[in-house]
Amino acid sequence: MQLVDIGVNLTHASFASNPERVVADARRAGVSQLVLTGTDPADSEAALALAERLDPSATLLFSTAGVHPHDARHWSSDTATRLLALLRMPRVRAVGECGLDFNRDFSPRPQQEQALEAQLELAIQTGRPVFLHERDASERLGQILRSCRDSLSAAVVHCFTGDKAALFRYLDLDLHIGITGWICDERRGTHLHPLVREIPRGRLMLETDAPYLLPRTLRPKPRSGHNEPAFLTAVLAEVARHRGESEQALAEHTTACARAFFGLPAPQEDGAVTDATQELRP
């Protein structure tokens, strides 16, 4: 069984001492590929550099390049130039993390929208898919995406935590959905239990958002309290249970979906790599 973790903050300080161990543990757990999330230009550059250092073969670790809505207030023309340079690198597979966060509002909403629209233009220019963040802003995000959706190759709402109306709004826009350990949280994630059944095959992907969102179903819990890509198996188990699928079946179609979305090669048992970008075309 092979899994793809589509959202890992491997540049986070909690992983700085031994990222090699984190990746090795993930592979032992069956998480064969990781997409490292970039949240601002410097972090995006660091994510790419880390992927290149840990995976010279360019078959296991990939990255994104973008500006998180929390940092949208720092957007400038230099930001766009740095991101465009990154997006031209073969290992950088998506624009983002970008989007809207009307929950914390760390950046003013007009600046969030401006930064998002600029990054959507980069996605159109480069043909890269978009890795989206959204909190308490699904209606506005839907409005912005609707105006340019036909020009985007693909987009995923990562770490989906919304309600049924938000889910169907995104599915109607032909978006992908990323599910994290939020679904394992009995305090705030139970509303996702029936909703994951509504996500069609070819639209569903799994992620940890490590080191955040440690699955509360995980036993034993790590002493650090930090989430890791190796724990994606706990997300797999919870999603499979609520979709009424076997873990094997869920792993197969979410992995095929992730590889098609990001254009990832498929590692083989013998270490060889084949092109799996045509495995699944939603």
C-alpha positions in Angstrom: 0.0 0.0 0.0 1.4 3.4 -1.1 0.2 6.8 0.1 0.9 10.3 -0.9 0.8 13.1 1.7 -0.1 16.2 -0.3 0.6 18.7 2.5 3.6 18.5 4.8 5.3 21.5 6.4 8.7 19.9 6.5 10.5 23.2 6.8 8.8 23.8 10.2 11.3 24.3 13.1 10.0 21.1 14.8 11.5 19.0 12.0 14.8 20.9 11.7 16.9 18.6 13.7 16.3 15.5 11.7 14.1 15.7 8.6 15.8 12.6 7.2 14.3 10.6 10.1 10.8 12.0 9.4 11.0 11.0 5.7 12.3 7.6 6.5 9.6 6.9 9.1 7.0 8.0 6.5 8.3 5.6 3.9 8.3 2.7 6.5 4.6 3.6 7.2 3.8 3.3 3.5 3.8 7.1 2.7 5.9 6.9 -0.4 5.7 10.5 -1.6 5.4 13.9 0.1 4.5 17.3 -1.2 6.2 20.0 0.9 4.2 23.1 1.5 5.5 26.6 0.8 3.8 29.4 2.6 5.9 32.5 1.6 8.8 33.0 -0.9 11.5 32.2 1.6 9.7 29.1 2.9 8.9 28.0 -0.6 12.6 28.3 -1.5 13.5 26.4 1.6 11.0 23.6 0.8 12.5 23.1 -2.7 16.0 23.1 -1.3 15.1 20.5 1.3 13.4 18.3 -1.2 16.4 18.5 -3.4 18.8 17.7 -0.6 16.8 14.7 0.8 15.8 13.3 -2.5 18.4 13.7 -5.3 16.4 11.3 -7.5 13.4 13.7 -7.6 11.0 10.8 -7.2 9.9 11.1 -3.6 9.8 14.7 -2.4 8.1 17.6 -4.2 7.0 21.1 -3.2 4.7 24.0 -3.7 5.4 27.7 -3.9 3.0 30.4 -2.7 2.0 32.9 -0.1 -0.4 31.9 2.7 -3.3 34.3 3.3 -1.8 35.1 6.8 1.2 36.6 5.0 -0.7 38.3 2.2 0.0 41.8 3.6 3.6 41.3 2.5 2.8 40.7 -1.2 4.8 42.7 -3.7 6.0 42.6 -7.2 9.2 41.0 -5.9 7.0 38.3 -4.4 5.5 37.4 -7.7 8.9 37.3 -9.4 10.4 34.9 -6.8 7.3 32.6 -7.0 7.4 32.6 -10.8 11.1 31.5 -10.7 10.2 28.7 -8.3 7.2 27.6 -10.4 9.4 27.1 -13.4 11.4 24.5 -11.4 10.3 20.9 -12.3 10.1 19.7 -8.7 7.7 22.6 -7.7 4.3 21.1 -8.6 1.7 23.6 -7.5 0.9 27.3 -6.7 0.2 27.8 -3.0 -0.4 27.5 -0.2 -2.7 30.4 -1.1 -6.3 31.4 -0.4 -8.5 33.2 2.1 -8.6 33.1 5.9 -11.5 35.1 7.3 -11.2 33.3 10.6 -8.0 34.8 11.9 -7.7 37.8 9.5 -3.9 38.1 10.1 -3.8 40.0 6.8 -6.6 42.5 5.8 -9.2 40.8 3.6 -8.6 43.0 0.6 -4.9 42.2 0.7 -5.7 38.5 1.0 -7.9 38.7 -2.1 -5.3 40.6 -4.0 -2.6 38.1 -3.2 -4.8 35.2 -4.1 -5.8 36.7 -7.4 -2.2 37.3 -8.3 -1.3 33.7 -7.5 -4.2 32.4 -9.6 -2.7 34.4 -12.5 0.6 32.7 -11.8 -1.2 29.3 -11.9 -2.8 30.2 -15.3 0.5 31.5 -16.6 2.5 28.3 -15.6 -0.2 25.7 -16.0 0.4 24.6 -12.4 -2.5 23.4 -10.2 -3.4 25.4 -7.1 -3.1 24.4 -3.4 -5.8 26.4 -1.6 -6.3 27.4 2.0 -9.8 28.5 3.2 -11.2 29.2 6.6 -14.7 30.9 7.0 -14.5 32.2 3.5 -15.9 29.6 1.2 -18.5 31.8 -0.4 -15.9 34.5 -1.3 -13.4 31.9 -2.4 -16.0 30.3 -4.7 -16.8 33.7 -6.2 -13.1 34.4 -7.0 -12.5 31.0 -8.4 -15.6 30.9 -10.5 -14.3 33.9 -12.5 -11.1 32.0 -13.6 -11.9 28.3 -13.1 -11.9 27.5 -16.8 -8.4 28.8 -17.1 -7.0 26.8 -14.2 -5.6 23.3 -14.8 -6.8 22.1 -11.3 -7.2 23.2 -7.7 -7.5 21.5 -4.3 -9.0 22.9 -1.2 -6.5 21.5 1.3 -7.4 20.6 4.9 -11.1 20.9 4.1 -13.0 21.6 7.4 -16.2 23.2 6.0 -19.9 22.3 5.9 -22.0 20.6 3.3 -22.7 23.8 1.4 -19.0 24.6 1.1 -18.2 21.1 0.0 -20.8 21.1 -2.8 -19.8 24.6 -3.8 -16.2 23.3 -4.4 -17.3 20.1 -6.1 -19.5 22.1 -8.4 -16.4 24.1 -9.4 -14.6 20.8 -10.2 -12.2 21.2 -7.3 -10.3 18.5 -5.4 -10.6 18.1 -1.6 -7.9 17.3 0.8 -8.8 15.7 4.1 -6.5 15.8 7.2 -6.6 14.6 10.8 -9.3 17.1 11.5 -11.7 14.2 10.7 -10.1 12.3 13.7 -11.1 15.1 16.2 -14.2 14.1 18.1 -14.5 17.7 19.4 -14.8 19.5 16.1 -14.4 17.1 13.1 -17.4 14.8 13.4 -19.4 16.8 10.8 -16.9 15.6 8.2 -17.9 11.9 8.8 -20.9 11.9 6.5 -19.4 14.5 4.2 -16.4 12.4 3.1 -18.9 9.9 1.5 -20.0 12.7 -0.8 -16.5 13.3 -2.3 -16.2 11.3 -5.6 -13.3 9.1 -6.4 -10.9 11.3 -8.4 -11.6 14.3 -6.2 -10.3 13.1 -2.8 -6.7 13.3 -1.5 -5.2 12.7 2.0 -2.7 14.8 3.9 -1.3 15.4 7.4 -0.6 19.1 7.4 2.3 18.0 9.7 3.4 19.1 12.2 -0.1 20.4 12.8 -3.4 18.4 13.3 -2.1 15.3 15.1 -4.9 12.7 14.7 -6.6 12.4 18.0 -7.3 8.7 17.2 -3.6 7.9 17.0 -2.3 5.4 19.6 0.2 5.7 21.1 0.6 9.4 20.7 4.1 10.8 20.1 5.8 12.4 23.0 6.5 15.5 21.0 2.8 16.1 20.3 3.7 16.9 16.7 2.1 15.3 13.7 4.2 13.6 11.1 3.6 12.2 7.6 4.0 8.7 9.0 0.7 9.2 10.8 -1.2 9.6 7.5 -2.3 6.0 8.1 -4.5 7.3 10.9 -6.3 9.7 8.5 -6.6 6.9 6.0 -8.3 4.6 8.6 -10.8 7.2 9.7 -11.7 8.3 6.2 -12.1 4.7 5.1 -14.3 3.9 8.0 -16.7 6.8 7.2 -16.7 6.1 3.5 -17.4 2.4 3.9 -14.3 1.5 2.0 -11.4 -0.7 2.7 -8.1 1.1 3.6 -6.5 -0.6 0.6 -9.2 0.7 -1.8 -9.0 4.2 -0.4 -5.2 4.2 -0.5 -5.3 3.1 -4.2 -7.7 5.8 -5.5 -6.4 8.7 -3.3 -2.8 7.9 -4.3 -3.8 7.7 -8.0 -5.6 11.0 -7.6 -2.7 12.8 -6.0 -0.2 11.5 -8.6 -2.5 12.7 -11.4 -3.1 16.1 -9.8 0.6 16.9 -9.0 2.0 14.9 -12.0 4.0 12.6 -9.7 6.0 9.6 -10.8 5.0 6.2 -9.3 7.8 4.6 -7.3 8.0 0.8 -7.9 8.9 -2.0 -5.6 12.3 -2.3 -7.2 13.0 1.4 -6.9 12.3 2.1 -10.6 9.9 5.0 -11.4 7.1 5.1 -14.0 5.0 8.0 -15.1 1.7 7.8 -13.4 0.2 11.1 -14.5 -2.2 9.3 -16.8 -3.4 6.8 -14.1 -6.4 8.8 -13.3 -8.0 11.6 -15.2 -11.1 12.8 -13.3 
